[in-house]
Every structure is written in structure tokens, then in C-alpha cells.
Amino acid sequence: MKPSKVEISKQGLNWQAAIILFLKGFFMGAADVIPGVSGGTIALIVGIYEELIDTISRYDGQMLTLLWQRKWKALFQRMNLSFLMPLGLGILMAIFSLAKLMTYLLSYHESLTYAVFFGLILGSVFLMARDFQKNLTNLGLLIFGAVFTFGLVGLLPMETPKTLIAFFTSALIAICAMILPGISGSFILLLLGKYKQVMEVVKSPFAGDHIWFVLVFALGALIGIIGFSKLLKWLLRHYHNALFAFLIGMMLGSLRKLWPFTGIDFSIGSIAGRIFLMLIGLAAVYLIYRAENYRTAKCRSN
């Protein structure tokens, strides 16, 4: 029996949605490997932040109960695999495929790379500020978030040993930052003395004993993100505007880490080049925002 035109249309939309989610995940993964840029910020830009937090928070004891009872349909619905699988695949592909590129860019073109992401973060702040609820509480939270993050990104990196327990603990802490806009998980790894160690492991996961470090890091990240997402879900439900005011402040404070005009010769060409790259970042945010609005409107009309 041939599928109807309506079924074909729905299948096309499902494939289209999966591809778009994969690309969003890829952008998130690309951001997560750069100290100073948060995958959570990208999730906000592309309009999936709240669904991401809600989906992750569902991975709990109830899910294990459904698995034990073999209630597959209810289990798959709770896991929201149609959303999480393409998104997660995009994140993983970006992390493993771009680790070498990002290491190169940060080693040899750090200021230029930061200029693009400075524009991305600044553009994200402008978009989020459109829905900012102006009152003293939200303004105070915004300022606190900005000052807190500004101070945090100014801390000097510490040194930690390359052990399995250190990798587990670092992942547990860093993953919480990765889903918070404004605080980069990669930067937390840098502070903990783990960034270069993690990048080395990710670049060659099957060399020597690297696979054990990858698995232990993944376990720490999994436990951390599930626990922290429940807190974020509760805050989004009960203190949505206040939380977003704090997140806007964190994003503003994080710009300190991405300031692209440090250590340059201040010639017209150097300054103009970085401003141009910042504008590219701003334009990218605007285009992503418009594309997401267009796709959402098209889905609703169908």
C-alpha cells in the first residue's frame, strides 16, 4: 500500500527536522571545543534550549522503570529520541571532527577565532534582551551574572593530574557549564588543567589507554548533565524571566574571555579584520534566528 501525500509530506518534514537538528548539534559541538564559548549559548540561539533541558531531565528512575517493564513506546516518547539522537550525533561529530581544527585555530589564530565568537555571543545577547523583563530583580540578576562570569573567566588555570578520577570529576563540573549560556565547559576544563588533556584524548580516542579516559569522562558528563538539567528545568518553570536575566548577564561577562583585540599590533588592517569577523558572527546569529523563525512558521502552517 503506497503512502498518501500527507504521509509523504510528514516523512519529508521529519527528515528535514532531523537534518536541521543535526546541524544545530554540530554548531553546539563546535562551540563546546572552544574555551569561552558555550554549547548552551548556541542552543539558545537556535531555539532548542528549553526542549534540550526538558529532554535531558527526563532521564531518571522512571525511564529505567519503563525499560524494566518493556513499555517501549512510552520509553521512546520519554527519551524524545527523535530530538536527541540527531542533535547528539551532530554534537559528537563536531567534537571529534573539529578537535584538531580548533586546536590549530586557537594555537595560531586565537584572536581571529575569538573575534567570530565574540560577535556570536554579542548577537545572542541582543536577541535575548528583546524579551528581557525590566524590573529591579532581573536587572540585579543580570548584573550579578555579568560580574560573576567576568571574574570567573579571569581566574588562572590550575594543574590537575591525568587520572581517571580527575577526568570523571572534571567532566561532572564542566558539563554543567556546557549547558549554561555564558559559561564555557571548555573554559572550566582549562581552569581545571584538563582542556589539553581532553583534546589529546579526543583527537586519538583509540590510542593507548585513551578509550578508558573517554568512557570515564563520558560517564561523568552523563551523570552531571542529568542532575543539573533537573535543577534548570525547575528554574525555567518557576523563575523563567529571572533565570534568563541571569543568563544574559553571564553571556555579557563571558565576553572578557573572547576579547579579540589583546596582543595585536593595532594597525588599521588588524583592527578592521577583527571587526569584520565580529560582524560575521553577528550576522550569523541573525540569519540563524530568521531561519529558525521561518521554519517554525512553516511547520505551524502545515
Summary of the structure (lengths in Angstrom):
residues: 302
radius of gyration: 20.1
end to end distance: 24.1
largest distance: 69.3
contacts: 980
relative contact order: 0.15
helix: 77%
strand: 0%
